[in-house]
Amino acid sequence: MRKNHIYLTTSLFIISLFFSSCASMKGYFNTFYNAEQYFIKAEKIRIEAQGNKLPNSALDNYQKVIEKAQIVIENNPEFKFRKNALLLIGQSYYYKNELQDAITTFSMIRDDFPDDYMDYEFWSAMIKWKQGKVQPAINELKALAIKDLDLNTKAKIYNAIAEIYVDQEMVYESMDFLEKAAENIADPIEKGQIYYRISDISFERKEYDRALSAYQQVIKNSQSKKHIQEAHIRTVQIYRFQNKLDRATDSIKNMLIDDRYQPIFADLELELIKLYNQQSMNKEAYSRLESLTKDYPRTKISAEAYYMLGNVEINEKWDLDTALQYFGMVQKEYSQSRFIKPASLRIKEINIYNSLIGEYNDFVKVNTKVDSTGNSILMIKNQDDFAKILYGIAELESFHFSRVDSGLIYLDQLIKYSPNSLLYTKGLYAKSIILDQLKRKSESRIIKNQIISNYPQTDYAQAIIKSDSSYKIDNLLSVDMLIEAENEWQKDPVLAMENYREIVDADTVSDISAKAAYFLAYQYDYFWVEPDSALKYYKWLMKYHNRSDQAKHSINRITFLNAVLNDTLLSK
């Protein structure tokens, strides 16, 4: 009887241990399952971040992964999924940028599972990248990719290589590896994410055919509603950029009658407006813009619509007061709109313009006189002040408000009434640019020739010469001629003077010609005592190089020599 009792007691103890062990094992599995779920959450957030700074929510989830997985490993070293737990921990440390802890964890995987090399080698390479060892990381990943691995693993490696190339701004190199990754990977979520990266990069690089194909794959595979919606919008944008206007219009109209696309209706409406603008359907575009502000108030779309309406009031209606109202609505509609800054700039431009117009009217009123015949004549006392007003209005009209004809009127006034102002040459240059835009090339060339001939040392003359090879002077020839003249001076001064004159006759632009002209003037002035000839070259310098050092020295000699010649003439 006692024997049976002992047996029963022992049996009960063993059974108790068994169930206790099972309960404990179940607890470990539950903890490990929780770690996996936290990791999935963290990864989803990380992927959605698209390479930007990792959100705190992801970091928190990775930390929970580490804590849960460590409990399992520490309390059950023989846990069936020990490697998986270590891998979760190592990856979490990696994404948290705690690289030393990641190295330690992946080293444990290498030591405990020596036959399973892939995980250690892959993450070892990724850590090297994060440590700044870019090329070694790429080399190790490429070496790993050629080994006998399953397609998903290869896709993972290709994607990692592409990620490193993108990080190094080697976008071209990244594309092939991204496409290899997309082709090989089975998981639709990851496939959609990779195709999204391909499409985004291709779109930015204006490789529209490649982008279009990738966006279609995003629509097919991605689990991100945001990415799918963006893919639809980008698709119609590409059609518009490729001038496939009918196809773009049809796509938009078909989606606008399908409730599945309701979250992007506003974006589609805006794209339709841009299509109308591209086809000069201004009335239709304006009507839809007004509707957008009413149908989608307080959104980024209504903010952009108000910005576009403001530009319509400037470019098509010339109603600056209404334009100011629309631009002022941008920030009110959506405080994060990317059009707030350009709208603020527009407001500033309009206010400056209105102020300048007021100054112009006041200036003209004060400086207008009536002559003996009863005609009004503008008599400008301060050319610099008037030129400043005129140039400011002309610049805004021509280059900011697309009113080039009106801008030319104000530039012509500057050229006529302020020839001695500091802005005179700038006004000439601005007029030449506008005439070029209007395809009035012959008129533009006359002005450019005037700038080069009369103001060769100005930035505007140099800009003209640099932009048009037909204006360029053979400076090398001038240099050679100067060297020859300098060498000849020791042997035959008369012949040398002729060489200097050849330089001046052939070249009115370069610094070499200024040096040659001053040399001639100086020699005629002090050594040959020919004041007429000296004056000729001093005045040449004032005409073609009036801002040069040589011209500065010439001014006093011109005054002196003129006085000498006048005295001589009077004495005769």
C-alpha positions as CSV (number, residue, x, y, z in Angstrom):
1,M,0.0,0.0,0.0
2,R,2.8,2.4,1.0
3,K,4.6,1.4,-2.3
4,N,1.5,2.3,-4.3
5,H,1.3,5.6,-2.3
6,I,5.0,6.4,-3.1
7,Y,4.4,5.6,-6.8
8,L,1.3,7.8,-6.9
9,T,3.1,10.6,-5.2
10,T,6.1,10.3,-7.6
11,S,3.7,10.2,-10.6
12,L,1.9,13.2,-9.5
13,F,5.2,15.1,-9.0
14,I,6.3,14.1,-12.5
15,I,3.0,15.1,-14.0
16,S,3.1,18.4,-12.0
17,L,6.6,19.1,-13.4
18,F,5.4,18.3,-16.9
19,F,2.5,20.6,-16.8
20,S,4.6,23.2,-15.1
21,S,7.2,22.9,-17.9
22,C,4.5,23.1,-20.5
23,A,3.1,26.2,-18.9
24,S,6.5,27.7,-18.7
25,M,7.2,26.9,-22.4
26,K,3.9,28.3,-23.4
27,G,4.8,31.5,-21.6
28,Y,8.1,31.7,-23.5
29,F,6.3,31.2,-26.8
30,N,3.8,33.9,-25.9
31,T,6.7,36.3,-25.0
32,F,8.5,35.5,-28.3
33,Y,5.2,36.0,-30.2
34,N,4.8,39.4,-28.6
35,A,8.4,40.3,-29.6
36,E,7.7,39.3,-33.2
37,Q,4.5,41.5,-33.2
38,Y,6.4,44.5,-31.9
39,F,9.0,44.0,-34.6
40,I,6.4,43.9,-37.3
41,K,4.9,47.1,-36.0
42,A,8.3,48.8,-35.8
43,E,9.2,47.6,-39.4
44,K,5.9,49.0,-40.8
45,I,6.6,52.4,-39.3
46,R,10.2,52.3,-40.5
47,I,9.2,51.5,-44.0
48,E,6.6,54.2,-44.1
49,A,9.2,56.7,-42.9
50,Q,10.9,56.2,-46.3
51,G,14.5,56.7,-45.1
52,N,13.7,59.8,-43.0
53,K,14.4,60.0,-39.3
54,L,13.1,57.0,-37.5
55,P,9.9,58.0,-35.5
56,N,9.9,57.5,-31.8
57,S,7.1,55.0,-32.1
58,A,9.3,52.7,-34.1
59,L,12.2,53.1,-31.6
60,D,9.8,52.3,-28.7
61,N,8.6,49.1,-30.5
62,Y,12.2,48.0,-31.3
63,Q,13.1,48.5,-27.6
64,K,10.1,46.2,-26.6
65,V,11.4,43.6,-29.1
66,I,14.8,43.6,-27.3
67,E,13.2,43.3,-23.9
68,K,10.8,40.5,-24.8
69,A,13.3,38.5,-26.8
70,Q,16.0,38.8,-24.1
71,I,13.6,37.4,-21.5
72,V,13.1,34.3,-23.6
73,I,16.8,33.7,-24.2
74,E,17.9,34.4,-20.7
75,N,15.3,32.1,-19.1
76,N,15.4,29.4,-21.6
77,P,18.8,29.0,-23.3
78,E,17.6,25.9,-25.2
79,F,14.6,27.7,-26.7
80,K,13.7,26.3,-30.0
81,F,13.7,29.7,-31.7
82,R,16.8,31.0,-30.1
83,K,18.4,32.1,-33.4
84,N,15.2,33.9,-34.4
85,A,15.1,35.7,-31.1
86,L,18.8,36.8,-31.4
87,L,18.1,38.0,-34.9
88,L,15.2,40.1,-33.7
89,I,17.4,41.6,-31.0
90,G,20.3,42.3,-33.4
91,Q,18.1,44.0,-36.0
92,S,16.4,46.1,-33.4
93,Y,19.8,47.3,-32.1
94,Y,20.8,48.1,-35.6
95,Y,17.8,50.2,-36.4
96,K,18.1,52.0,-33.1
97,N,21.7,52.7,-34.2
98,E,23.1,51.0,-31.1
99,L,25.8,49.4,-33.3
100,Q,28.1,47.9,-30.6
101,D,25.2,46.0,-29.1
102,A,24.2,44.9,-32.6
103,I,27.7,43.6,-33.3
104,T,27.7,41.6,-30.0
105,T,24.3,40.0,-30.8
106,F,25.2,39.0,-34.4
107,S,28.5,37.6,-33.1
108,M,26.4,35.3,-30.8
109,I,24.5,34.1,-33.9
110,R,27.9,33.4,-35.6
111,D,29.2,31.5,-32.6
112,D,26.0,29.5,-31.9
113,F,25.1,28.7,-35.5
114,P,28.3,28.5,-37.4
115,D,26.7,26.7,-40.4
116,D,24.2,29.5,-41.0
117,Y,26.6,32.2,-42.2
118,M,24.2,34.4,-44.2
119,D,22.6,36.5,-41.4
120,Y,25.9,37.3,-39.7
121,E,27.6,38.2,-43.0
122,F,24.7,40.3,-44.1
123,W,24.3,42.3,-41.0
124,S,28.1,42.6,-40.5
125,A,28.2,44.4,-43.9
126,M,25.3,46.6,-43.0
127,I,27.0,47.7,-39.7
128,K,30.1,48.5,-41.6
129,W,28.1,50.8,-43.8
130,K,26.7,52.6,-40.8
131,Q,30.2,52.9,-39.4
132,G,31.2,54.8,-42.6
133,K,33.0,51.9,-44.3
134,V,30.9,52.2,-47.4
135,Q,33.0,50.4,-50.0
136,P,33.9,47.4,-47.8
137,A,30.2,47.0,-47.0
138,I,29.2,47.1,-50.8
139,N,32.0,44.6,-51.6
140,E,30.9,42.1,-48.9
141,L,27.2,42.4,-50.0
142,K,28.1,41.8,-53.6
143,A,30.2,38.8,-52.7
144,L,27.3,37.4,-50.6
145,A,24.8,38.0,-53.5
146,I,26.6,35.5,-55.8
147,K,26.4,32.7,-53.4
148,D,23.7,29.9,-53.6
149,L,20.9,31.7,-51.8
150,D,17.1,31.7,-52.2
151,L,15.5,34.5,-54.3
152,N,14.1,36.4,-51.3
153,T,17.5,36.5,-49.6
154,K,19.1,37.7,-52.8
155,A,16.4,40.4,-53.1
156,K,17.2,41.5,-49.6
157,I,20.9,41.8,-50.5
158,Y,20.2,43.7,-53.7
159,N,17.9,46.1,-51.9
160,A,20.6,46.7,-49.2
161,I,23.2,47.5,-51.9
162,A,20.7,49.9,-53.6
163,E,20.0,51.6,-50.2
164,I,23.7,52.3,-49.7
165,Y,24.1,53.7,-53.2
166,V,21.1,56.0,-52.6
167,D,22.6,57.1,-49.4
168,Q,25.8,58.0,-51.2
169,E,23.8,59.9,-53.8
170,M,24.8,57.4,-56.4
171,V,21.3,57.1,-57.8
172,Y,22.2,55.7,-61.2
173,E,24.1,52.8,-59.6
174,S,21.2,52.0,-57.2
175,M,18.5,51.6,-59.9
176,D,19.8,48.2,-61.3
177,F,19.9,46.7,-57.8
178,L,16.5,48.0,-56.9
179,E,15.0,46.4,-60.0
180,K,16.8,43.1,-59.3
181,A,15.4,43.2,-55.8
182,A,11.9,43.9,-57.0
183,E,12.0,41.1,-59.5
184,N,13.2,38.5,-57.0
185,I,11.3,39.3,-53.9
186,A,8.1,37.4,-53.1
187,D,6.6,39.5,-50.3
188,P,4.1,41.9,-52.0
189,I,4.5,44.5,-49.3
190,E,8.3,44.7,-49.8
191,K,7.9,44.4,-53.5
192,G,5.5,47.4,-53.5
193,Q,7.9,49.4,-51.3
194,I,10.9,48.7,-53.6
195,Y,8.9,49.7,-56.7
196,Y,7.8,52.9,-54.9
197,R,11.5,53.8,-54.5
198,I,12.2,53.0,-58.1
199,S,9.2,55.1,-59.3
200,D,10.1,58.0,-56.9
201,I,13.7,58.2,-58.0
202,S,12.8,57.8,-61.7
203,F,10.2,60.6,-61.5
204,E,12.7,63.0,-59.9
205,R,15.2,62.2,-62.6
206,K,12.5,62.8,-65.3
207,E,12.8,59.2,-66.5
208,Y,9.1,59.0,-67.0
209,D,8.7,55.7,-68.9
210,R,10.6,53.9,-66.1
211,A,8.6,55.8,-63.5
212,L,5.3,55.0,-65.1
213,S,6.1,51.3,-65.2
214,A,7.2,51.3,-61.6
215,Y,4.1,53.2,-60.4
216,Q,1.9,50.6,-62.1
217,Q,3.7,48.0,-60.0
218,V,3.1,50.1,-56.8
219,I,-0.6,50.1,-57.6
220,K,-0.6,46.4,-58.1
221,N,1.6,45.3,-55.1
222,S,1.7,48.0,-52.4
223,Q,-0.2,47.8,-49.1
224,S,0.2,51.5,-48.5
225,K,-2.9,53.5,-49.4
226,K,-0.8,56.6,-49.4
227,H,1.7,55.2,-51.9
228,I,-1.1,53.8,-54.2
229,Q,-2.9,57.2,-54.2
230,E,0.3,59.0,-55.0
231,A,1.0,56.5,-57.8
232,H,-2.3,57.3,-59.4
233,I,-1.6,61.0,-59.2
234,R,1.9,60.7,-60.5
235,T,0.7,58.6,-63.4
236,V,-1.6,61.3,-64.8
237,Q,1.2,63.9,-64.1
238,I,3.5,61.8,-66.3
239,Y,0.9,61.7,-69.1
240,R,0.7,65.5,-68.8
241,F,4.5,65.9,-68.9
242,Q,4.6,63.6,-72.0
243,N,1.9,65.7,-73.7
244,K,-0.5,62.7,-73.7
245,L,-3.2,65.2,-72.7
246,D,-6.2,63.2,-73.8
247,R,-5.0,60.1,-72.0
248,A,-4.4,62.2,-68.8
249,T,-7.8,63.8,-69.1
250,D,-9.6,60.5,-69.6
251,S,-7.8,58.9,-66.7
252,I,-8.7,61.7,-64.4
253,K,-12.4,61.9,-65.4
254,N,-12.8,58.1,-65.0
255,M,-11.3,58.2,-61.5
256,L,-13.5,61.2,-60.6
257,I,-16.7,59.1,-61.1
258,D,-15.3,56.2,-59.1
259,D,-15.8,56.4,-55.3
260,R,-12.7,54.2,-54.8
261,Y,-10.6,57.3,-55.6
262,Q,-12.6,59.7,-53.4
263,P,-9.6,60.4,-51.1
264,I,-7.7,61.9,-54.1
265,F,-10.6,63.7,-55.8
266,A,-9.2,67.1,-54.9
267,D,-5.7,66.2,-56.2
268,L,-7.3,64.9,-59.5
269,E,-9.3,68.1,-59.8
270,L,-6.1,70.1,-59.5
271,E,-4.4,68.0,-62.1
272,L,-7.3,68.5,-64.5
273,I,-7.0,72.3,-64.0
274,K,-3.3,72.1,-64.9
275,L,-4.3,70.2,-68.0
276,Y,-6.7,73.0,-68.9
277,N,-4.0,75.6,-68.4
278,Q,-1.6,73.6,-70.6
279,Q,-4.3,73.7,-73.4
280,S,-5.0,77.5,-72.8
281,M,-8.5,76.6,-71.6
282,N,-8.3,79.5,-69.1
283,K,-12.0,80.0,-68.5
284,E,-12.5,76.3,-67.6
285,A,-9.4,76.3,-65.4
286,Y,-10.5,79.5,-63.5
287,S,-14.0,78.1,-62.9
288,R,-12.7,74.8,-61.5
289,L,-10.2,76.7,-59.3
290,E,-13.0,78.7,-57.7
291,S,-14.9,75.4,-57.2
292,L,-11.9,73.8,-55.5
293,T,-11.7,76.6,-52.9
294,K,-15.4,76.0,-52.0
295,D,-15.4,72.1,-52.2
296,Y,-12.2,71.5,-50.3
297,P,-11.8,74.3,-47.8
298,R,-9.0,74.4,-45.3
299,T,-6.9,71.9,-47.2
300,K,-3.5,71.9,-49.0
301,I,-5.5,71.8,-52.2
302,S,-7.5,74.9,-51.6
303,A,-4.3,76.7,-50.5
304,E,-2.7,75.9,-53.8
305,A,-5.8,76.8,-55.7
306,Y,-5.8,80.3,-54.0
307,Y,-2.2,80.7,-55.0
308,M,-3.0,79.8,-58.6
309,L,-6.0,82.2,-58.6
310,G,-3.7,85.0,-57.4
311,N,-1.3,84.4,-60.4
312,V,-4.3,84.4,-62.8
313,E,-5.3,87.9,-61.5
314,I,-1.8,89.1,-62.2
315,N,-1.0,87.4,-65.5
316,E,-4.5,87.5,-67.2
317,K,-6.5,90.2,-65.5
318,W,-3.9,92.6,-64.0
319,D,-6.1,93.0,-60.9
320,L,-3.4,93.4,-58.2
321,D,-5.9,94.1,-55.4
322,T,-7.8,90.8,-55.9
323,A,-4.4,89.0,-56.3
324,L,-3.4,90.3,-52.9
325,Q,-6.6,88.9,-51.4
326,Y,-6.0,85.5,-52.9
327,F,-2.4,85.3,-51.9
328,G,-3.3,86.2,-48.4
329,M,-5.7,83.3,-48.2
330,V,-3.0,80.7,-48.8
331,Q,-1.7,80.5,-45.2
332,K,-5.3,80.8,-43.8
333,E,-6.3,77.8,-45.8
334,Y,-3.5,75.5,-44.8
335,S,-0.7,76.5,-42.4
336,Q,1.7,73.9,-43.8
337,S,1.3,74.7,-47.4
338,R,4.4,74.8,-49.5
339,F,2.9,77.8,-51.3
340,I,3.0,80.0,-48.3
341,K,6.5,81.3,-49.1
342,P,5.9,82.0,-52.8
343,A,2.5,83.6,-51.9
344,S,4.3,85.9,-49.3
345,L,6.9,86.8,-52.0
346,R,4.0,87.7,-54.4
347,I,2.5,89.9,-51.7
348,K,5.8,91.6,-51.2
349,E,6.3,92.2,-54.9
350,I,2.9,93.7,-55.4
351,N,3.3,96.0,-52.4
352,I,6.7,97.2,-53.7
353,Y,5.3,97.7,-57.1
354,N,2.4,99.8,-55.8
355,S,4.8,101.9,-53.8
356,L,7.1,102.4,-56.8
357,I,4.2,103.4,-59.0
358,G,3.2,106.0,-56.4
359,E,6.8,107.3,-56.3
360,Y,6.8,107.4,-60.1
361,N,3.6,109.5,-60.4
362,D,4.9,111.9,-57.7
363,F,8.3,112.2,-59.4
364,V,6.8,113.0,-62.8
365,K,4.3,115.5,-61.3
366,V,7.1,117.4,-59.6
367,N,9.5,117.4,-62.5
368,T,7.1,118.1,-65.3
369,K,7.4,121.7,-66.6
370,V,5.5,123.6,-69.3
371,D,7.6,125.3,-72.0
372,S,6.9,128.5,-73.8
373,T,4.7,126.7,-76.4
374,G,2.5,125.1,-73.8
375,N,4.0,121.6,-74.1
376,S,4.8,119.6,-71.0
377,I,8.4,118.6,-70.7
378,L,10.0,116.2,-68.1
379,M,13.0,117.9,-66.6
380,I,14.9,115.4,-64.4
381,K,17.2,116.9,-61.8
382,N,18.2,113.7,-60.0
383,Q,18.7,111.0,-62.6
384,D,19.8,108.3,-60.2
385,D,16.6,108.6,-58.1
386,F,14.4,108.5,-61.2
387,A,16.4,105.6,-62.7
388,K,16.0,103.6,-59.5
389,I,12.2,104.0,-59.6
390,L,12.0,103.2,-63.4
391,Y,14.3,100.1,-63.1
392,G,12.3,98.8,-60.1
393,I,9.0,99.0,-62.0
394,A,10.5,97.6,-65.2
395,E,12.1,94.6,-63.4
396,L,8.8,93.7,-61.7
397,E,6.7,94.2,-64.8
398,S,9.0,92.2,-67.1
399,F,10.6,89.5,-65.0
400,H,8.0,89.0,-62.2
401,F,4.6,89.8,-63.7
402,S,5.2,88.7,-67.3
403,R,4.3,92.2,-68.7
404,V,7.3,92.6,-70.9
405,D,5.8,95.3,-73.2
406,S,5.0,97.5,-70.2
407,G,8.4,96.8,-68.8
408,L,10.1,98.0,-72.0
409,I,8.2,101.3,-71.7
410,Y,9.8,102.0,-68.4
411,L,13.2,100.9,-69.5
412,D,13.0,103.2,-72.5
413,Q,12.2,106.1,-70.1
414,L,15.3,105.2,-68.0
415,I,17.5,105.1,-71.1
416,K,16.1,108.4,-72.4
417,Y,15.9,110.4,-69.1
418,S,18.8,109.0,-67.1
419,P,21.8,108.4,-69.4
420,N,24.2,109.5,-66.7
421,S,22.7,107.3,-63.9
422,L,24.4,104.4,-62.3
423,L,21.6,102.1,-63.6
424,Y,21.9,103.2,-67.2
425,T,24.0,100.2,-68.4
426,K,21.9,97.8,-66.3
427,G,18.8,99.2,-68.0
428,L,20.4,98.7,-71.4
429,Y,21.3,95.1,-70.5
430,A,17.8,94.3,-69.2
431,K,16.3,95.7,-72.4
432,S,18.5,93.4,-74.5
433,I,17.4,90.4,-72.5
434,I,13.7,91.2,-73.0
435,L,14.3,91.8,-76.7
436,D,15.9,88.4,-77.0
437,Q,12.9,86.8,-75.3
438,L,10.6,88.6,-77.8
439,K,12.8,87.2,-80.7
440,R,13.8,90.8,-81.7
441,K,17.4,89.7,-82.1
442,S,18.6,92.6,-84.4
443,E,17.4,95.3,-81.9
444,S,19.0,93.4,-79.1
445,R,22.3,93.1,-80.9
446,I,22.5,96.9,-81.4
447,I,22.1,97.4,-77.7
448,K,24.7,94.7,-76.9
449,N,27.2,96.2,-79.2
450,Q,26.6,99.6,-77.5
451,I,27.3,98.1,-74.1
452,I,30.5,96.3,-75.3
453,S,31.8,99.4,-77.1
454,N,30.9,102.0,-74.5
455,Y,31.1,100.1,-71.3
456,P,33.5,97.2,-72.0
457,Q,34.7,96.8,-68.4
458,T,31.2,96.4,-66.9
459,D,29.9,93.0,-65.7
460,Y,27.1,93.4,-68.4
461,A,29.6,93.6,-71.2
462,Q,31.5,90.5,-69.9
463,A,28.2,88.6,-69.5
464,I,27.3,89.3,-73.2
465,I,30.8,88.2,-74.4
466,K,30.6,85.0,-72.3
467,S,27.1,84.1,-73.5
468,D,27.7,84.7,-77.2
469,S,30.9,83.6,-79.0
470,S,30.3,86.1,-81.8
471,Y,31.2,88.9,-79.4
472,K,34.4,87.4,-78.2
473,I,37.8,89.1,-78.9
474,D,40.9,87.0,-79.7
475,N,42.6,88.0,-76.5
476,L,45.5,85.7,-77.2
477,L,46.3,87.6,-80.4
478,S,46.3,90.9,-78.4
479,V,48.6,89.4,-75.8
480,D,51.0,88.2,-78.5
481,M,50.9,91.6,-80.2
482,L,51.6,93.4,-76.8
483,I,54.6,91.2,-76.1
484,E,56.0,91.8,-79.7
485,A,55.5,95.6,-79.2
486,E,57.3,95.6,-75.8
487,N,60.2,93.7,-77.3
488,E,60.3,96.0,-80.3
489,W,60.4,99.1,-78.1
490,Q,64.1,98.5,-77.2
491,K,65.1,98.1,-80.9
492,D,62.8,100.5,-82.8
493,P,60.4,102.7,-80.9
494,V,58.8,104.0,-84.1
495,L,57.9,100.5,-85.2
496,A,56.8,99.6,-81.6
497,M,54.4,102.5,-81.6
498,E,52.8,101.1,-84.7
499,N,52.4,97.7,-83.1
500,Y,50.6,99.3,-80.1
501,R,48.3,101.2,-82.5
502,E,47.4,97.9,-84.2
503,I,46.3,96.5,-80.9
504,V,44.1,99.4,-80.1
505,D,42.5,99.4,-83.6
506,A,41.7,95.7,-83.4
507,D,40.5,95.4,-79.8
508,T,38.2,97.7,-77.8
509,V,37.3,95.2,-75.1
510,S,40.2,93.5,-73.5
511,D,42.5,94.7,-70.7
512,I,45.4,94.4,-73.2
513,S,43.9,97.1,-75.4
514,A,43.6,99.4,-72.4
515,K,47.3,98.9,-71.6
516,A,48.3,99.6,-75.2
517,A,46.2,102.7,-75.4
518,Y,47.6,104.1,-72.2
519,F,51.1,103.4,-73.3
520,L,50.5,105.3,-76.5
521,A,48.9,108.2,-74.7
522,Y,51.7,108.4,-72.2
523,Q,54.4,108.3,-74.9
524,Y,52.8,111.0,-77.0
525,D,52.2,113.1,-73.9
526,Y,55.6,113.0,-72.2
527,F,58.2,111.8,-74.8
528,W,56.9,112.7,-78.2
529,V,55.2,115.9,-77.0
530,E,52.2,115.5,-79.3
531,P,49.3,116.6,-77.1
532,D,46.7,116.0,-79.9
533,S,47.8,112.4,-80.2
534,A,48.0,112.0,-76.5
535,L,44.4,113.4,-76.1
536,K,43.2,111.0,-78.7
537,Y,44.2,107.9,-76.8
538,Y,43.3,109.3,-73.3
539,K,39.8,109.9,-74.7
540,W,39.8,106.5,-76.2
541,L,40.4,105.1,-72.8
542,M,37.5,107.1,-71.3
543,K,35.2,105.8,-74.1
544,Y,36.0,102.1,-74.0
545,H,37.5,101.5,-70.6
546,N,36.0,104.3,-68.4
547,R,36.2,102.3,-65.2
548,S,39.8,101.1,-65.7
549,D,42.8,102.2,-63.7
550,Q,44.2,103.7,-66.9
551,A,41.1,105.9,-67.3
552,K,41.4,107.2,-63.8
553,H,44.9,108.4,-64.6
554,S,43.7,109.9,-67.9
555,I,41.1,112.3,-66.5
556,N,43.6,114.8,-65.2
557,R,45.8,114.7,-68.3
558,I,42.8,115.3,-70.5
559,T,41.9,118.4,-68.5
560,F,45.5,119.6,-68.6
561,L,46.1,119.0,-72.3
562,N,42.8,120.6,-73.3
563,A,43.9,123.7,-71.3
564,V,47.3,123.7,-73.0
565,L,45.8,123.4,-76.4
566,N,43.2,126.1,-75.8
567,D,45.9,128.5,-74.5
568,T,48.0,127.8,-77.6
569,L,45.0,128.5,-79.9
570,L,44.2,131.7,-78.1
571,S,47.8,132.9,-78.3
572,K,47.7,132.4,-82.0
